[in-house]
Amino acid sequence: MIVIREGQTIDENALAATIGFFDGVHLGHRFLVEELRAEARKRNLPSAVITFAQHPRQVLHADYQPKLLTSFSEKIALLASLGVDYCIVLDFTLELSQLTAQQFISQILASRYHVRTLLIGYDHRFGHDRTDGFEQYVDYGAACGMEVLQASPYDAGRTPVSSSIIRRLLHDEGAVERAAELLTYPYSLRGHIVAGYQVGRQLGFPTANICVDEPFKVLPAIGVYAVRVSLLGKQYKGMLYIGRRPTVHNGDNLSIEVHILDFSGNIYQDTIRVSFLRRVRGDIAFDSLEALSAQLEKDREAVAAMI
């Protein structure tokens, strides 16, 4: 997949394209891209996905903090795995947000990127104030020689899938298994290891404290999880905790720390990725560190059997 950034030209006379933010690149997105590729093959055209470097609401509302399923680099890598020929990355600006759907189709899609066939997600709207719908898109496309098609809904609409549904499953419920089904891959966090409070080491459960690289990534609900750890080119079983450590009165500070099974070594500042496989339990405030240690041993046994 060739990535075309803002200001770069594309060496194609005609493209078949679709457009969206594609956060998570989930089942619905994959279904849309596969339909795009099929329509492109019918017309002997290269396929392209058009997306944005920034979440549009970040530009329109300065105080908006998005909750993302994928960082930009993760999104691009996932789109590349789908076999599409091009990914056109637009900078979402205030000027772009003021374009009507007609202007966006004619000035950006047709004139700048030579889109000849545009596949629109069945519930997708674009343009200033999103006042136009699919029938208007068809008319605007016809005026500049562009064929506009409406995509089919995933699973004929029987199975709801959206980025917002997956965010809710992760953040509100900790339902990482169901989220993985809709994403088609285990949800993950990537970061680097920072200094912690060393309480886990005192209890016999040393942990790697993670500072997540993408500050807007969704964090799963507070609790203990079975995870797969990618570290130093190898993979390990892990027991990850997200929470405020109520037993040691950590206040409102949120910790993300993972105990890596069958591993020892100094990994401070190393890069780590954790992939969520299953939620083991919620957070518990214990009466003593001894009670916490006993529960952690049970958790470790449970995680070892799960993975």
C-alpha positions as CSV (number, residue, x, y, z in Angstrom):
1,M,0.0,0.0,0.0
2,I,1.3,3.4,-1.0
3,V,0.6,6.2,1.5
4,I,-0.1,9.6,-0.1
5,R,0.2,12.5,2.4
6,E,-1.2,16.0,2.0
7,G,0.7,17.9,-0.7
8,Q,1.8,14.8,-2.5
9,T,0.5,13.9,-5.9
10,I,-0.8,10.5,-7.1
11,D,0.4,8.9,-10.3
12,E,-3.0,7.5,-11.3
13,N,-5.5,8.8,-13.8
14,A,-8.5,7.2,-12.0
15,L,-9.2,5.5,-8.7
16,A,-11.9,3.7,-6.9
17,A,-12.1,5.0,-3.3
18,T,-13.9,5.1,0.0
19,I,-13.6,7.5,2.8
20,G,-13.7,7.4,6.6
21,F,-11.7,7.8,9.8
22,F,-11.4,4.0,10.2
23,D,-10.6,4.0,13.9
24,G,-9.8,0.4,14.9
25,V,-10.2,-0.9,11.4
26,H,-12.9,-3.2,12.7
27,L,-15.2,-5.8,11.0
28,G,-17.4,-3.1,9.4
29,H,-14.4,-1.3,8.0
30,R,-12.9,-4.5,6.6
31,F,-16.2,-5.4,5.0
32,L,-16.3,-1.9,3.4
33,V,-12.7,-2.2,2.1
34,E,-13.3,-5.7,0.7
35,E,-16.4,-4.3,-1.2
36,L,-14.2,-1.4,-2.5
37,R,-11.6,-3.8,-3.8
38,A,-14.3,-5.9,-5.5
39,E,-15.7,-2.8,-7.2
40,A,-12.2,-1.6,-8.2
41,R,-11.5,-5.0,-9.8
42,K,-14.7,-4.9,-11.8
43,R,-13.6,-1.5,-13.2
44,N,-9.9,-2.3,-13.5
45,L,-9.1,0.5,-11.2
46,P,-6.6,0.9,-8.3
47,S,-8.3,1.0,-4.9
48,A,-7.8,3.7,-2.3
49,V,-9.0,4.5,1.2
50,I,-9.1,8.2,2.1
51,T,-8.7,9.0,5.8
52,F,-7.5,11.7,8.1
53,A,-4.4,12.3,10.2
54,Q,-6.4,14.0,13.0
55,H,-9.7,13.2,14.5
56,P,-12.1,15.9,12.9
57,R,-13.5,16.9,16.2
58,Q,-10.1,17.7,17.5
59,V,-9.9,20.5,14.9
60,L,-13.4,21.7,15.3
61,H,-13.3,21.7,19.2
62,A,-9.9,22.7,20.7
63,D,-10.7,21.0,24.1
64,Y,-11.9,17.7,22.6
65,Q,-9.9,14.7,23.6
66,P,-10.7,11.7,21.4
67,K,-10.8,8.1,22.7
68,L,-9.0,6.1,20.0
69,L,-8.8,2.4,19.4
70,T,-5.7,2.8,17.2
71,S,-2.9,5.3,17.0
72,F,-2.3,6.7,13.5
73,S,0.6,4.4,12.8
74,E,-1.5,1.4,14.0
75,K,-4.4,2.4,11.7
76,I,-2.1,2.7,8.7
77,A,-0.5,-0.7,9.3
78,L,-4.0,-2.3,9.7
79,L,-5.2,-0.7,6.5
80,A,-2.1,-1.9,4.6
81,S,-2.9,-5.5,5.7
82,L,-6.2,-5.3,3.8
83,G,-4.7,-5.3,0.3
84,V,-5.7,-1.8,-0.7
85,D,-3.4,-0.1,-3.2
86,Y,-3.4,3.5,-1.8
87,C,-4.1,5.2,1.5
88,I,-4.7,9.0,1.0
89,V,-4.2,10.9,4.2
90,L,-5.8,14.3,4.4
91,D,-5.1,16.9,7.0
92,F,-8.4,17.8,8.5
93,T,-8.4,21.6,8.8
94,L,-10.9,24.3,9.5
95,E,-10.8,25.2,5.8
96,L,-11.6,21.6,4.8
97,S,-14.4,21.4,7.3
98,Q,-16.1,24.4,5.6
99,L,-16.4,22.6,2.2
100,T,-19.8,21.4,1.2
101,A,-20.2,17.8,0.1
102,Q,-20.4,19.1,-3.5
103,Q,-17.1,21.1,-3.1
104,F,-15.4,18.2,-1.4
105,I,-16.4,15.7,-4.2
106,S,-15.5,18.0,-7.1
107,Q,-12.4,19.9,-5.7
108,I,-10.7,17.2,-3.5
109,L,-11.9,13.8,-4.7
110,A,-12.3,14.4,-8.4
111,S,-9.8,17.2,-9.2
112,R,-7.0,16.5,-6.8
113,Y,-7.1,12.7,-6.4
114,H,-8.8,11.6,-9.6
115,V,-11.5,9.5,-7.9
116,R,-13.7,8.0,-10.6
117,T,-15.7,5.6,-8.4
118,L,-16.6,6.5,-4.9
119,L,-18.0,3.9,-2.5
120,I,-19.9,5.5,0.4
121,G,-20.4,3.7,3.7
122,Y,-24.2,3.0,4.0
123,D,-24.5,5.4,7.0
124,H,-21.7,7.8,6.2
125,R,-22.2,11.5,5.7
126,F,-19.7,14.3,5.0
127,G,-19.5,17.9,4.0
128,H,-20.2,21.1,6.0
129,D,-23.0,20.4,8.5
130,R,-23.6,17.0,6.8
131,T,-26.9,18.3,5.4
132,D,-26.6,16.2,2.1
133,G,-27.3,12.5,1.7
134,F,-26.5,9.8,-0.7
135,E,-28.9,11.0,-3.5
136,Q,-27.1,14.4,-3.5
137,Y,-23.7,12.7,-3.5
138,V,-24.8,10.8,-6.7
139,D,-25.8,14.0,-8.4
140,Y,-22.6,15.8,-7.4
141,G,-20.5,12.9,-8.6
142,A,-22.3,12.7,-11.9
143,A,-21.6,16.4,-12.5
144,C,-17.8,15.7,-12.5
145,G,-17.8,12.3,-14.1
146,M,-17.7,10.3,-10.9
147,E,-19.8,7.2,-10.2
148,V,-21.0,7.1,-6.6
149,L,-22.1,3.8,-5.0
150,Q,-23.6,3.0,-1.7
151,A,-21.9,0.2,0.3
152,S,-23.8,-2.7,1.8
153,P,-24.1,-2.8,5.6
154,Y,-22.0,-5.5,7.3
155,D,-23.9,-8.7,7.9
156,A,-26.9,-7.1,6.3
157,G,-27.3,-4.9,9.4
158,R,-27.9,-7.8,11.7
159,T,-24.7,-7.5,13.7
160,P,-24.1,-3.9,15.0
161,V,-20.4,-3.0,14.8
162,S,-18.9,0.5,15.2
163,S,-15.9,2.1,16.8
164,S,-18.2,3.6,19.5
165,I,-19.6,0.1,20.4
166,I,-16.1,-1.3,20.7
167,R,-15.0,1.7,22.9
168,R,-17.9,1.1,25.2
169,L,-17.1,-2.7,25.4
170,L,-13.5,-1.9,26.4
171,H,-13.8,1.2,28.6
172,D,-17.1,0.6,30.3
173,E,-17.3,-3.2,30.5
174,G,-13.7,-4.6,30.1
175,A,-15.2,-7.0,27.6
176,V,-12.0,-7.5,25.7
177,E,-13.0,-10.8,24.2
178,R,-16.1,-9.4,22.6
179,A,-14.1,-6.3,21.5
180,A,-11.5,-8.6,19.8
181,E,-14.3,-10.4,17.9
182,L,-15.5,-7.1,16.4
183,L,-11.9,-5.8,15.8
184,T,-10.8,-9.2,14.4
185,Y,-7.6,-9.0,16.6
186,P,-6.9,-8.5,20.4
187,Y,-6.9,-4.9,21.5
188,S,-3.5,-3.7,22.6
189,L,-1.6,-0.9,24.2
190,R,2.0,0.0,23.3
191,G,4.3,2.1,25.5
192,H,7.5,2.2,27.4
193,I,8.4,1.0,30.9
194,V,8.8,3.6,33.6
195,A,9.7,3.5,37.3
196,G,6.9,2.4,39.6
197,Y,6.3,2.2,43.4
198,Q,8.0,-1.3,43.8
199,V,5.1,-2.6,45.9
200,G,4.6,-5.6,43.6
201,R,8.3,-6.5,43.9
202,Q,7.9,-6.5,47.7
203,L,5.0,-8.9,47.4
204,G,6.8,-11.3,45.0
205,F,5.1,-10.0,41.9
206,P,7.4,-7.5,40.2
207,T,5.6,-5.4,37.6
208,A,6.5,-3.3,34.6
209,N,4.8,0.0,34.8
210,I,3.6,1.2,31.4
211,C,3.4,4.7,30.0
212,V,1.2,4.4,26.9
213,D,2.7,6.1,23.8
214,E,-0.6,7.2,22.4
215,P,-2.3,9.4,25.1
216,F,-5.7,9.2,23.5
217,K,-5.9,5.4,23.3
218,V,-8.9,3.9,25.1
219,L,-8.0,2.1,28.4
220,P,-10.0,-1.0,29.2
221,A,-12.1,-0.9,32.4
222,I,-10.3,-1.1,35.7
223,G,-9.4,-4.6,36.7
224,V,-7.0,-7.5,36.2
225,Y,-6.5,-9.0,32.7
226,A,-4.7,-11.9,31.1
227,V,-2.5,-10.4,28.4
228,R,0.1,-11.4,25.8
229,V,3.3,-9.4,26.3
230,S,5.6,-8.5,23.4
231,L,9.0,-7.5,24.7
232,L,12.5,-7.5,23.4
233,G,11.4,-9.5,20.3
234,K,9.7,-12.3,22.3
235,Q,6.3,-13.0,23.7
236,Y,5.3,-13.9,27.2
237,K,2.2,-14.5,29.3
238,G,1.2,-11.6,31.4
239,M,-1.1,-10.5,34.2
240,L,-2.0,-6.8,33.8
241,Y,-3.6,-4.5,36.3
242,I,-5.3,-1.2,35.4
243,G,-6.5,0.7,38.5
244,R,-5.9,3.1,41.3
245,R,-4.3,0.5,43.8
246,P,-6.8,1.1,46.6
247,T,-5.0,-1.3,49.0
248,V,-2.0,1.0,49.1
249,H,-4.2,4.2,49.0
250,N,-2.9,5.5,45.6
251,G,-5.5,8.2,45.4
252,D,-6.8,9.1,41.9
253,N,-3.5,8.1,40.2
254,L,-4.2,5.4,37.5
255,S,-1.6,2.7,37.2
256,I,-1.1,0.3,34.3
257,E,1.3,-2.4,35.3
258,V,2.0,-5.9,34.1
259,H,3.5,-8.9,35.8
260,I,5.3,-10.9,33.2
261,L,5.2,-14.6,33.9
262,D,8.5,-16.6,33.6
263,F,10.6,-13.5,33.1
264,S,13.2,-11.6,35.0
265,G,15.5,-8.8,33.9
266,N,16.0,-5.0,33.9
267,I,13.6,-3.6,31.2
268,Y,13.3,0.0,32.4
269,Q,12.6,2.3,29.4
270,D,12.2,-0.6,27.0
271,T,9.2,-0.7,24.6
272,I,6.4,-3.0,25.4
273,R,3.1,-4.1,23.9
274,V,0.3,-5.8,25.8
275,S,-2.6,-7.5,24.0
276,F,-5.7,-8.1,26.0
277,L,-7.1,-11.6,26.0
278,R,-9.5,-11.9,28.9
279,R,-10.6,-10.0,32.0
280,V,-9.9,-11.9,35.2
281,R,-11.6,-9.7,37.8
282,G,-12.5,-6.2,38.8
283,D,-10.5,-4.1,41.3
284,I,-10.6,-5.0,45.0
285,A,-9.5,-3.1,48.1
286,F,-7.9,-5.6,50.4
287,D,-7.5,-5.3,54.2
288,S,-3.8,-6.1,54.1
289,L,-0.8,-6.6,51.7
290,E,-0.9,-10.3,52.7
291,A,-4.4,-10.6,51.5
292,L,-3.5,-8.8,48.2
293,S,-0.5,-11.2,47.8
294,A,-2.7,-14.2,48.2
295,Q,-5.2,-12.9,45.6
296,L,-2.3,-12.2,43.2
297,E,-1.2,-15.8,43.5
298,K,-4.7,-16.9,42.5
299,D,-4.7,-14.5,39.6
300,R,-1.3,-15.7,38.4
301,E,-2.5,-19.3,38.4
302,A,-5.7,-18.3,36.6
303,V,-3.8,-16.4,33.9
304,A,-1.3,-19.2,33.4
305,A,-4.2,-21.6,32.7
306,M,-6.0,-19.1,30.3
307,I,-3.2,-18.3,27.9
